[in-house]
Amino acid sequence: MAAPIVRFRIDLAEHSSVGPGKICLLEAIRDCGSLSQGARNIGMSYRRAWLLVESLKQSFREPVTVASTGGKDGGGMLVTEFGDALIKNYRELERDFATLAARRLHAIIPTVIRHSKSVAKTSVRTKIE
């Protein structure tokens, strides 16, 4: 049986949240040391990535990223220790939710899977006919 995928967002205050897009972006920045390259790596526009990082800046007292400018290789962006803790805690919570969802939804998951397979077969037949 396939485990359900749980996606969630944490609303910290009005217009202040953390969800899978921001966490994925932080991981991409952490992995490559650049906002623009991190955004490219996950298929996000630079503008969208910049707006998400700015949103995170407004959401917390501590910075989640630090930017550096200039230098021979140009500038870059690093995820702070606080940003790393945010990523780690979000991913742990995501695993906890997935475990809980699998346990709670165990009885209905086979029904959902059978239904989605029959829908896929129906749509294939419709295309052939």
Disulfide bonds with the S-S distance in Angstrom:
none
